[in-house]
Amino acid sequence: MTPEMVPTPESSSIEEVGYDAEAEEIFVRYKSGGLYAYLGVPAVIWDELRGAPSTGSFVNQVVKGYPYRQE
């Protein structure tokens, strides 16, 4: 189940992000239309993502290192 998503208007490539704390999954909806769930991501990474100066850079450098599935 996709969690509540938060818009990322400052990002040129990411439309919105969300986090399922119970499943430890970060969801990223790209402006290109794809929705991906990154698996086994601890809450501290979600907190860092929310505070990152660039959502896209953080996703590319940190979040994409986790296994994922396309929704």
Stockholm file with secondary structure:
# STOCKHOLM 1.0

chainA/1-71         MTPEMVPTPESSSIEEVGYDAEAEEIFVRYKSGGLYAYLGVPAVIWDELRGAPSTGSFVNQVVKGYPYRQE
#=GR chainA/1-71 SS CCCCEEECTTCSSEEEEEEETTTTEEEEEETTSCEEEEESCCHHHHHHHHHCSCHHHHHHHTGGGSCEEEC
#=GC SS_cons        CCCCEEECTTCSSEEEEEEETTTTEEEEEETTSCEEEEESCCHHHHHHHHHCSCHHHHHHHTGGGSCEEEC
//
